[in-house]
């Protein structure tokens, strides 16, 4: 597979997942799911903090709460 597609990065365990939710339990649950996967998991409570992370890091996937203010 083409490494530029991101698929090889995920298979190699270098993918980063960002969760955006004001609910701490969402991040805690997702952290348990991704624990041991080799992926980096990040959680932020707001859109502003998520944009800050996205400016600083390469993120493979973003999981977002449906109701963000």
C-alpha positions in Angstrom: 0.0 0.0 0.0 1.0 3.6 -0.5 2.5 5.1 2.6 1.0 8.5 1.7 -2.4 7.0 2.1 -1.9 6.8 5.9 -2.8 3.1 5.9 0.8 2.0 6.3 1.3 4.5 9.1 -1.7 3.0 11.0 -0.5 -0.5 10.4 2.9 0.5 11.8 1.3 1.9 14.9 2.2 5.6 14.2 -1.4 6.8 13.7 -2.8 9.5 16.0 -6.4 9.8 17.0 -7.9 13.0 18.4 -11.1 13.0 20.5 -13.1 16.2 20.9 -15.7 16.1 23.6 -16.5 18.1 26.8 -17.4 14.8 28.5 -14.4 13.3 30.3 -15.9 9.9 30.2 -15.9 9.9 26.4 -12.1 10.4 26.4 -11.6 7.9 29.2 -13.5 5.2 27.3 -11.8 5.8 24.0 -8.4 5.8 25.8 -9.2 2.3 27.1 -10.2 1.2 23.6 -6.9 2.5 22.0 -4.7 1.4 24.9 -2.2 -1.1 23.7 -3.0 -0.5 20.0 0.2 1.3 19.3 -1.7 4.4 18.2 -1.4 7.7 20.0 -4.6 8.9 21.6 -5.2 12.5 22.4 -8.4 14.1 24.0 -9.5 17.7 24.1 -12.6 19.2 25.6 -13.3 22.0 23.1 -13.0 22.9 19.4 -10.5 25.6 20.2 -8.2 23.2 21.9 -8.7 20.7 19.1 -7.6 23.3 16.5 -4.6 24.0 18.6 -3.6 20.3 18.6 -4.2 20.1 14.8 -1.9 23.1 14.2 0.9 21.4 16.2 0.5 17.7 15.3 -0.3 15.4 12.5 -3.6 13.6 13.3 -4.9 10.6 11.4 -8.4 10.6 12.7 -10.7 13.0 14.6 -13.6 11.7 16.7 -16.0 14.5 17.6 -18.9 15.0 20.0 -22.0 15.9 18.0 -23.0 18.9 20.2 -20.0 21.2 20.6 -20.6 24.8 21.4 
